[in-house]
Amino acid sequence: MLWRRRKKKQQPATDTGEELVPIANLNALEAQLVAGRLREAGIEAAVFTNDSGGTQPELGYAEGSTVMVRRRDADAAAEVVRDVPP
């Protein structure tokens, strides 16, 4: 007897605005400062750094850190980042 696999119906993709999107790629210190400014403005922000779990912090400076916010907050976050002096 041959078995046929049923094709799963594709669920339509829904954009809830909860997905994280990158808004800046900076060195580790600057990324934390920008994230702080975003939080002061009422925007939740997260900083992702590839530092091998803290064992190689120099990677955070070499490769940089990414500041991420929810998609629904991206436009407001871009305004805040634009106002941060270089």
Helices and strands as residue ranges (DSSP letters): E 20-26, H 28-40, E 45-49, G 52-54, H 58-63, E 65-70, G 71-73, H 74-82
